[in-house]
């Protein structure tokens, strides 16, 4: 059996065989993989998928079952297409209800060899701190001198973890979340004084242009006054920003050239880092544009559908 002190991993896959293979190989390269439990949730093909779409889904399913990627592997395959948003919510809920914690990875996330060590260290370290609700492993090049880990009041969906006690606060009603942010006078802070596109994402979910989970989790954590732990170096890279998806172009600003082998988790004040918040403001101001947000939304329409 797997080491029950280690958090189970939930991997969500769909129709990208080569991305899935690279992700699984990177997970397996982690020393802790040999003692970890891996849940793989494989989505089904869309009703209107062409032959290539069906073939890709089948190729993904052959890959995930081809090796013993971790100590124990549990595979769940959907007969029909659920979409990533529903798959994530359902899968994470299932895992945390059984195990109390989870590490979440999608099929285009490449993790470093120290990723699982960092994630388990952080999930252990902050398990009793109700204010800490999310552990992130990704960091763009924000160009700031920060401690090994810091708190920033925004979640990250590229390789992350949480606990059942935090996940129970997830609210998937975008209209309610936006109303609460306005009622509590938190919209300005939530959108980083207008520097990010969180308001647009909520509105697109309300209108039906998008169906995503990450912005709802982000808003749910923010409304609870929750903290998100971040590393000062990224332990993951997103290989899905290569233009491989439908209507998805490469987004160089979010690419990470070199991953940290490990990031130590040490005691820090339970409060948002002012330095980190200002660094993210500079990053967004200097590198992002309306065209960038449009490209991100197109990627989300594909990968979160």
RODO-2510 file (C-alpha; in nm, 4 decimals, decimal comma):
residues 305
     n   res          X          Y          Z
     1     x     0,0000     0,0000     0,0000
     2     x     0,0980     0,3642    -0,0392
     3     x     0,2354     0,5743     0,2457
     4     x    -0,0848     0,7079     0,4040
     5     x     0,1018     1,0130     0,5343
     6     x     0,1532     1,1311     0,1763
     7     x    -0,1183     1,3276     0,0002
     8     x    -0,2864     1,1447    -0,2893
     9     x    -0,2363     1,2902    -0,6347
    10     x    -0,5318     1,3625    -0,8638
    11     x    -0,4396     1,3843    -1,2322
    12     x    -0,6966     1,5005    -1,4880
    13     x    -0,6472     1,3926    -1,8495
    14     x    -0,8457     1,4133    -2,1706
    15     x    -0,7210     1,3998    -2,5297
    16     x    -0,3554     1,5034    -2,5435
    17     x    -0,1448     1,1853    -2,5458
    18     x     0,2027     1,3381    -2,5618
    19     x     0,1311     1,5990    -2,2954
    20     x    -0,0169     1,3296    -2,0727
    21     x     0,2864     1,1039    -2,1163
    22     x     0,5320     1,3808    -2,0278
    23     x     0,3260     1,4729    -1,7217
    24     x     0,3128     1,1129    -1,5990
    25     x     0,6852     1,0623    -1,6570
    26     x     0,7609     1,3755    -1,4566
    27     x     0,5381     1,2619    -1,1688
    28     x     0,7016     0,9180    -1,1683
    29     x     1,0478     1,0800    -1,1556
    30     x     0,9670     1,2234    -0,8113
    31     x     1,1254     1,0112    -0,5343
    32     x     0,7984     1,0198    -0,3368
    33     x     0,6008     0,8743    -0,6293
    34     x     0,7000     0,5216    -0,5303
    35     x     0,5091     0,5657    -0,2034
    36     x     0,2189     0,7777    -0,3319
    37     x    -0,1340     0,7059    -0,4495
    38     x    -0,2312     0,8417    -0,7903
    39     x    -0,5895     0,8914    -0,9017
    40     x    -0,6260     0,9460    -1,2769
    41     x    -0,9554     1,0916    -1,4009
    42     x    -0,9864     1,0478    -1,7782
    43     x    -1,2607     1,2463    -1,9507
    44     x    -1,4585     1,1081    -2,2435
    45     x    -1,4772     1,2375    -2,5986
    46     x    -1,7254     1,5113    -2,6844
    47     x    -2,0392     1,4135    -2,8724
    48     x    -1,9292     1,6094    -3,1781
    49     x    -1,5678     1,4861    -3,1681
    50     x    -1,4225     1,3751    -3,5006
    51     x    -1,2268     1,0536    -3,5510
    52     x    -0,9008     1,2183    -3,4438
    53     x    -1,0634     1,3314    -3,1199
    54     x    -1,1805     0,9787    -3,0392
    55     x    -0,8412     0,8331    -3,1293
    56     x    -0,6623     1,0816    -2,9032
    57     x    -0,8901     0,9960    -2,6106
    58     x    -0,8167     0,6255    -2,6598
    59     x    -0,4429     0,6907    -2,6883
    60     x    -0,4508     0,8803    -2,3597
    61     x    -0,6278     0,5881    -2,1940
    62     x    -0,3684     0,3431    -2,3220
    63     x    -0,0888     0,5631    -2,1866
    64     x    -0,2317     0,6057    -1,8381
    65     x    -0,2734     0,2296    -1,8059
    66     x     0,0631     0,1387    -1,9567
    67     x     0,2792     0,1684    -1,6437
    68     x     0,2672     0,1677    -1,2643
    69     x     0,3360     0,5403    -1,2373
    70     x     0,3073     0,5493    -0,8573
    71     x     0,2826     0,2971    -0,5728
    72     x    -0,0909     0,2676    -0,6328
    73     x    -0,2819     0,3913    -0,9385
    74     x    -0,6598     0,4225    -0,9526
    75     x    -0,8062     0,5078    -1,2944
    76     x    -1,1566     0,6395    -1,3522
    77     x    -1,2712     0,6786    -1,7130
    78     x    -1,5790     0,8797    -1,8038
    79     x    -1,8112     0,7335    -2,0666
    80     x    -1,9116     1,0795    -2,1852
    81     x    -1,7445     1,4189    -2,1855
    82     x    -1,7850     1,5975    -1,8528
    83     x    -1,5600     1,8922    -1,9283
    84     x    -1,2636     1,9878    -1,7137
    85     x    -1,4575     2,2132    -1,4783
    86     x    -1,6944     1,9382    -1,3668
    87     x    -1,4188     1,6768    -1,3736
    88     x    -1,1980     1,8806    -1,1401
    89     x    -1,4751     1,9625    -0,8941
    90     x    -1,6064     1,6060    -0,8837
    91     x    -1,2628     1,4431    -0,8703
    92     x    -1,1114     1,6712    -0,6070
    93     x    -1,4235     1,6390    -0,3930
    94     x    -1,4073     1,2591    -0,4127
    95     x    -1,0399     1,2469    -0,3143
    96     x    -1,0503     1,4959    -0,0259
    97     x    -1,3619     1,3349     0,1193
    98     x    -1,1723     1,0055     0,1359
    99     x    -0,8213     1,1263     0,2211
   100     x    -0,8603     1,4768     0,3683
   101     x    -0,6090     1,6354     0,1288
   102     x    -0,5086     1,6264    -0,2356
   103     x    -0,2411     1,7320    -0,4842
   104     x    -0,3950     1,8321    -0,8192
   105     x    -0,2269     1,8164    -1,1596
   106     x    -0,3649     1,8541    -1,5114
   107     x    -0,2388     1,6785    -1,8239
   108     x    -0,0251     1,9709    -1,9396
   109     x     0,1637     2,0328    -1,6158
   110     x     0,5291     1,9304    -1,6049
   111     x     0,6535     1,8944    -1,2464
   112     x     1,0080     1,9032    -1,1107
   113     x     1,1622     1,6132    -0,9195
   114     x     1,1057     1,7922    -0,5898
   115     x     0,7434     1,8834    -0,6565
   116     x     0,5849     1,6097    -0,4448
   117     x     0,8241     1,6743    -0,1559
   118     x     0,7372     2,0447    -0,1530
   119     x     0,3646     1,9823    -0,1810
   120     x     0,3602     1,7243     0,0983
   121     x     0,5791     1,9398     0,3207
   122     x     0,3432     2,2347     0,2758
   123     x     0,0262     2,0279     0,3230
   124     x     0,1723     1,8807     0,6433
   125     x     0,3064     2,2122     0,7730
   126     x    -0,0166     2,4094     0,7336
   127     x    -0,2748     2,1376     0,7902
   128     x    -0,3875     2,2860     1,1233
   129     x    -0,3922     2,6469     0,9983
   130     x    -0,7495     2,7069     0,8826
   131     x    -0,6524     3,0404     0,7298
   132     x    -0,4219     2,8658     0,4824
   133     x    -0,6506     2,7166     0,2179
   134     x    -0,4370     2,6565    -0,0895
   135     x    -0,0822     2,5496    -0,1768
   136     x     0,0511     2,6640    -0,5148
   137     x     0,3636     2,5372    -0,6903
   138     x     0,3792     2,7734    -0,9887
   139     x     0,5379     3,1158    -1,0098
   140     x     0,5897     3,3319    -1,3204
   141     x     0,8960     3,5512    -1,3537
   142     x     0,7739     3,8273    -1,1232
   143     x     1,1285     3,9554    -1,0574
   144     x     1,1221     4,0010    -0,6814
   145     x     1,3393     3,9043    -0,3840
   146     x     1,1087     3,6896    -0,1739
   147     x     1,1543     3,4219     0,0951
   148     x     1,1429     3,0555    -0,0072
   149     x     0,7643     3,0633     0,0391
   150     x     0,5195     3,3498     0,0789
   151     x     0,1476     3,4133     0,0992
   152     x    -0,0375     3,5884    -0,1824
   153     x    -0,4145     3,6226    -0,1801
   154     x    -0,4679     3,4497    -0,5124
   155     x    -0,4714     3,0812    -0,5968
   156     x    -0,2879     2,9134    -0,8855
   157     x    -0,4323     2,6213    -1,0812
   158     x    -0,1069     2,4859    -1,2289
   159     x    -0,0058     2,2179    -0,9792
   160     x    -0,1713     2,2834    -0,6452
   161     x    -0,3044     2,1267    -0,3295
   162     x    -0,5637     2,1747    -0,0598
   163     x    -0,7437     2,0102     0,2300
   164     x    -1,1027     1,8928     0,2763
   165     x    -1,1526     2,1641     0,5400
   166     x    -1,0752     2,4325     0,2799
   167     x    -1,2382     2,2690    -0,0235
   168     x    -1,5756     2,2605     0,1528
   169     x    -1,5844     2,6393     0,1023
   170     x    -1,5883     2,6083    -0,2762
   171     x    -1,8882     2,7860    -0,4279
   172     x    -1,9442     2,7252    -0,7998
   173     x    -2,2078     2,9979    -0,8438
   174     x    -2,0186     3,2753    -1,0256
   175     x    -2,3093     3,5196    -0,9967
   176     x    -2,3218     3,4728    -0,6191
   177     x    -1,9453     3,5105    -0,5878
   178     x    -1,9431     3,8358    -0,7837
   179     x    -2,2337     3,9712    -0,5789
   180     x    -2,0514     3,8871    -0,2572
   181     x    -1,7322     4,0561    -0,3737
   182     x    -1,9294     4,3704    -0,4544
   183     x    -2,1330     4,3593    -0,1321
   184     x    -1,8209     4,3194     0,0816
   185     x    -1,6365     4,5919    -0,1117
   186     x    -1,3664     4,3433    -0,2105
   187     x    -1,3766     4,3646    -0,5883
   188     x    -1,0894     4,6116    -0,6125
   189     x    -0,8625     4,3999    -0,3935
   190     x    -0,9672     4,0763    -0,5651
   191     x    -0,8787     4,2118    -0,9094
   192     x    -0,5441     4,3455    -0,7828
   193     x    -0,6699     4,6995    -0,8326
   194     x    -0,7796     4,6125    -1,1838
   195     x    -0,4474     4,4588    -1,2915
   196     x    -0,5784     4,1046    -1,3506
   197     x    -0,8734     3,9734    -1,5516
   198     x    -1,0635     3,8040    -1,2677
   199     x    -1,3710     4,0212    -1,3138
   200     x    -1,3847     3,9295    -1,6816
   201     x    -1,3577     3,5601    -1,5977
   202     x    -1,6432     3,5784    -1,3491
   203     x    -1,8592     3,7700    -1,5952
   204     x    -1,7816     3,5212    -1,8740
   205     x    -1,8880     3,2353    -1,6440
   206     x    -2,2094     3,4185    -1,5609
   207     x    -2,2873     3,4834    -1,9292
   208     x    -2,2025     3,1284    -2,0298
   209     x    -1,9040     3,2207    -2,2471
   210     x    -1,6863     3,0190    -2,0105
   211     x    -1,7379     2,7274    -1,7787
   212     x    -1,4350     2,7203    -1,5508
   213     x    -1,3589     2,6085    -1,1987
   214     x    -1,0378     2,7950    -1,1087
   215     x    -1,1825     3,1473    -1,0860
   216     x    -1,4617     3,0169    -0,8616
   217     x    -1,2157     2,8471    -0,6292
   218     x    -1,0027     3,1620    -0,6280
   219     x    -1,3007     3,3808    -0,5386
   220     x    -1,4239     3,1324    -0,2780
   221     x    -1,0860     3,1364    -0,1013
   222     x    -1,0630     3,5147    -0,1249
   223     x    -1,4087     3,5664     0,0263
   224     x    -1,3095     3,3452     0,3205
   225     x    -1,0005     3,5572     0,3825
   226     x    -0,7946     3,2504     0,2957
   227     x    -0,4226     3,2523     0,2257
   228     x    -0,2489     3,0783    -0,0643
   229     x     0,1090     2,9611    -0,0162
   230     x     0,3412     3,0195    -0,3122
   231     x     0,7068     2,9242    -0,3763
   232     x     0,9711     3,1791    -0,4714
   233     x     1,0679     2,9544    -0,7645
   234     x     0,8309     2,7581    -0,9832
   235     x     0,8243     2,3799    -0,9429
   236     x     0,6002     2,3344    -1,2473
   237     x     0,5745     2,4449    -1,6089
   238     x     0,2672     2,4451    -1,8313
   239     x     0,3380     2,2571    -2,1535
   240     x    -0,0098     2,3393    -2,2845
   241     x     0,0911     2,6927    -2,3793
   242     x     0,2539     2,5619    -2,6959
   243     x    -0,0335     2,6263    -2,9332
   244     x    -0,1335     2,2596    -2,9314
   245     x    -0,4917     2,3252    -2,8265
   246     x    -0,7824     2,4565    -3,0306
   247     x    -0,7627     2,8366    -3,0655
   248     x    -0,4638     2,8407    -2,8316
   249     x    -0,1480     3,0321    -2,9095
   250     x     0,1821     3,0245    -2,7239
   251     x     0,1870     3,2570    -2,4209
   252     x     0,5546     3,3290    -2,3537
   253     x     0,5011     3,5514    -2,0501
   254     x     0,3886     3,2531    -1,8432
   255     x     0,6536     3,0100    -1,9637
   256     x     0,9102     2,8975    -1,7048
   257     x     1,2552     2,8150    -1,8413
   258     x     1,4004     2,6372    -1,5378
   259     x     1,2202     2,4601    -1,2538
   260     x     1,3299     2,4510    -0,8920
   261     x     1,4432     2,1075    -0,7768
   262     x     1,2961     2,1788    -0,4339
   263     x     1,1655     2,4714    -0,2305
   264     x     1,1889     2,4463     0,1503
   265     x     0,8776     2,5176     0,3554
   266     x     0,9573     2,7314     0,6576
   267     x     0,7547     2,9256     0,9120
   268     x     0,6444     3,2658     0,7843
   269     x     0,3862     3,5193     0,9093
   270     x     0,0260     3,4196     0,8315
   271     x    -0,0407     3,7260     0,6194
   272     x    -0,0179     3,8290     0,2575
   273     x     0,3259     3,9437     0,1489
   274     x     0,3116     4,3103     0,0497
   275     x     0,6288     4,2613    -0,1549
   276     x     0,4711     3,9730    -0,3474
   277     x     0,1499     4,1629    -0,4127
   278     x     0,3428     4,4603    -0,5490
   279     x     0,5607     4,2296    -0,7595
   280     x     0,2545     4,0694    -0,9183
   281     x     0,1176     4,4169    -0,9918
   282     x     0,4398     4,5088    -1,1715
   283     x     0,4433     4,1811    -1,3604
   284     x     0,0873     4,2224    -1,4823
   285     x     0,1402     4,5858    -1,5711
   286     x     0,4644     4,5245    -1,7594
   287     x     0,3872     4,2061    -1,9493
   288     x     0,0145     4,1656    -1,9939
   289     x    -0,2201     4,3309    -2,2401
   290     x    -0,5781     4,2976    -2,3553
   291     x    -0,4597     4,0694    -2,6353
   292     x    -0,2948     3,8449    -2,3749
   293     x    -0,6175     3,8190    -2,1770
   294     x    -0,8019     3,7315    -2,4971
   295     x    -0,5543     3,4497    -2,5663
   296     x    -0,5882     3,3184    -2,2118
   297     x    -0,9670     3,3185    -2,2393
   298     x    -0,9429     3,1217    -2,5639
   299     x    -0,7227     2,8642    -2,3932
   300     x    -0,9683     2,8370    -2,1037
   301     x    -1,2602     2,7894    -2,3428
   302     x    -1,0790     2,4861    -2,4783
   303     x    -0,9135     2,3345    -2,1714
   304     x    -1,1887     2,4084    -1,9167
   305     x    -1,4810     2,3151    -2,1429
***
